[in-house]
């Protein structure tokens, strides 16, 4: 199978630029722990610049999902992302996990993050990825209300699809994700859980190569999720660099931003 434009496999490289919000949202006590927060600072000060340099080398434009708090506190980094023509997506405000029992708070956080991103970037994002991919039954309604083009939160498919509400298809496109194509399950470590073993980069490389090859054969969407503070470590960055070269060794592949993928699917649907 190939896509209608002759491409065998669409590839999205996406980056959740959480900075310290990842740690603050886990536990507000981390605000008093500079060592813990420094992991997030690494993502902003080292990870993002290194990723931008590497993506430029491969002539790839990606999507960075950014919480509003991060945009407010790292405006200069966000401006560098924008200047290099990468897409900015909505990623909450302070990386808060959605509580389905508190729809008022869910809406409040969504709007606050959206307003921050609009103020900092000068335009409204069209894509949304909820922190930790946690959503509620309200999320589709909120995204439709604010005229979002796509969501990237669900693990129920390989290829994009139109979301449904009350049994009817909506205009909102879902770009599916999966934990095995996320760097956090393999590399994210914390002394105060939840924590995971730290895997060698070549172990993760093999998992991603296997999954890419399988999706390529089926003519699907390969949607990789990484975090600058995680993938930005030197050995992991080298691994991602090599993985991109591996992908480029296949014929008929195309790297796309989230907006490009959603628009393409919408127009072909």
N, C-alpha and C positions, 0 to 999 in steps of 0.2 A: 504494500500500500504506500502511496505517496500523497502528500497534500496537493491541493488543486493547482498550486503554482510550480509543481515539479519537485518540491523539496521533500526529502525523505523523512527528516527529523528536525523539528523546531527545538531550539535550545534556549532556555532562559537561565542566566546567571543572576541571581537576586541576592541582595545583601541587607540584612536587618541591622541597621546602624543604631544600636541601643545605648551605647556609652554606659554611663553610671546608672541609667534608669533600669537596666536589667537587674541590678543588685538592690536598688532602693525599693523597687516594686516587690521583690522577694521578702524583704524585711526592712522596715524603716530604721531599725537599729543600725543598719549598715551605713547610715548617714554619718555615724560617729566612728567609722572604721576606714581610715584612709587607705589602708592596705587592700581591703576588699574593693573599694571604689577605684583603685588604681588600675584594675583590670579593664574597667570601662574607659578610663582615660587612655589606656594603651590603644584601644580601638579607634578613638578619635585622633590621637596624636601620631600614631605609627601605622595602625592597620589601614585606615582609609587612604592616606597618601600612597602607601605601598600598593594597594589594590588599584587605585586610579592609574598609577604608573604601569602596572602589569596589564590592565585592560587596554590602555592606550597602545602598548606594544603589540597586542593582538588585534587592535582596531575593533574592539567590542564595546558596545554601549549596553548598559545594564539598568536594572531598577534597584534603587535604594529605598527601603521602607524605613521611615524615620518617625519616632515619637515627637510630638510637639515640644516637649521639654528639652529634648536633645537639640532640636532646631533652634530653640531660644538660647541654649547655652553654648552651642558650637556653630554659630551663624557663619563664621568664616569657613568652616569645613563644608557646610551645606552649600555655600556659594561655589566652592571648588568643584563639588559634585555636579552642580548645575552647569558651570562653565565648560565642563568636559562632556556635556550633552547627555548625561545620564538622567533617567527618570526619577522623580521623587514620588514615593507612595506614602499613604497614611498608615501609621502604625500606633495609633492610640496617643495618649498624652504622656504619662509617666510609666509606660509599659504595664499598665494595670491589667490584670486578668479579669475577664468578664464574669460577673456574678449574675446568672440567669434569674435569681430571685430579687434583683435590684435593678429593674429596667430604667429607673430614673437616673441612677448613677452611670449606667452604661451609656445613656444618651449624653449625659453631662460630659463624660470623659471624651466621647467621640467628638462632640462639637468643640470642646476646648482644644483638642489636638488639631482638629481641622482648621480652626481659626488661627492657631499659631503657625501652622504650615503655610496657610494663605498669606499671612502677614510677612513671614520671613522670605518666602519664595516669590511672592507676587502673583501666584496663580493657584487655583484649586487642584489638588491631586485628583486623579480619576480612578486610582486603584487603592484597595484597602487590604491590609493583612493585619489581623488581630494578634496582639501579643500572645505567644504560645499557641496560636491558632484556635484559641478558645472563643467561641461565639455563643449566641443564644438564638432563640426563635425570632427575636426582634431584629436581628442584624440585617437581614435582607430588606425588611421594611425601611430601616434607617438609611441603608445604602441607596435604595430606590428613591427615597424622599430627597436625598441630597444629590441625586443624579450621578451616581458613580457608575463607571463603565464596567469595572470588574472587581472581583474578590479573589483572594488567593489563600484559602483557609481549609479547604475540605480534602479528605483523603479517600474519596469514594470513586475515583476514576483516574485514568491516565491522561486522557485528552480533555480539552476544554468542553464546557457545556453551558447551556442556559439554565440558570437557577429557576426553581419552581416555588410558587407561593399559592397556597390553597389549591394545589393540583394544576395550576396553570403556569406556563412558561413566562418568565419575565425578561426584561431587557438586560438584566445583570448577568455578565459572563463569569463563570468560575474557572480559574486556572489552578488545577489541583496540585497539592503538595504531598509529601510523604516523609516520615521521620528518617527513613534510610537515606534520603537525599538531603539531609540537614547535618551540618557539622557538629551541632551541639550534643547529640546523643553519644558521639564518639570522643569529644574533646573537652566539653565543659566540665570543670571541676570546682567543687566548693567544699570547704572543711565543715560547713554547716549545711548539710543536704538540702534538697535532693542532689546527690552527686553520682558520678559514674567513673568507671576506670578510664584511664588515659590511654588511648590506642596509638600505636605507631602510625605515621602518616601513610605508609605503604599499605597497611591493612585497609584503611578507608579508601585509598585509591583503587584497590581491587574491587571493593563493593560498588563504588561508583562506576567503574569501567564495566562491570558485569551488567549493571542496571541500564547504563547507557546503551550498550550493545543490544540488549533485549528490547528496549524501547525503539531503538533505531530500526530493528528488523520489522517491528509492527507499525512503523510510521507514526509515532506518537509525539507527545511533548515531553521533553526532559526539563524539569523545573528544579534547579538546584538552589538550596537555601543556605547561605553562609552568614557569619557574623564577623565584622572586622576585628573585634577583640579576640576572636577564636582562630579564624582562618588566617589572621594577619601575623601570627608567629612565623619566624623565618622558614622553618622546615615545612610547615603546612602551606605557606604561600608558595614555596617551590613545588610542592605536590600539586596545588591547584594550577600552577603554570604548566606543569607537565601534563596534567589532565586536559587542559584546554588544547594542548598540542595533539594529544591523543584524539580528541573529538574532531579536530581539524584534519586528521588523517583519513576521515570518512568522507565519501563523496555526498553531495546533495544535502548538506546540513546548513542551517541558518541560525545565527544568534539573533534573538529578538528581545526587545524590552516588553514589559507587561502590557503596556498600552498597545504596542504593535501587534502582539499576539491576540489580544482581545478584539481589536478592530478587524484583524484578518478573519478570525473565526466568526465574528458577527456578520461580516460581509459575505462569507461563503455559506453561512447557515441558511 
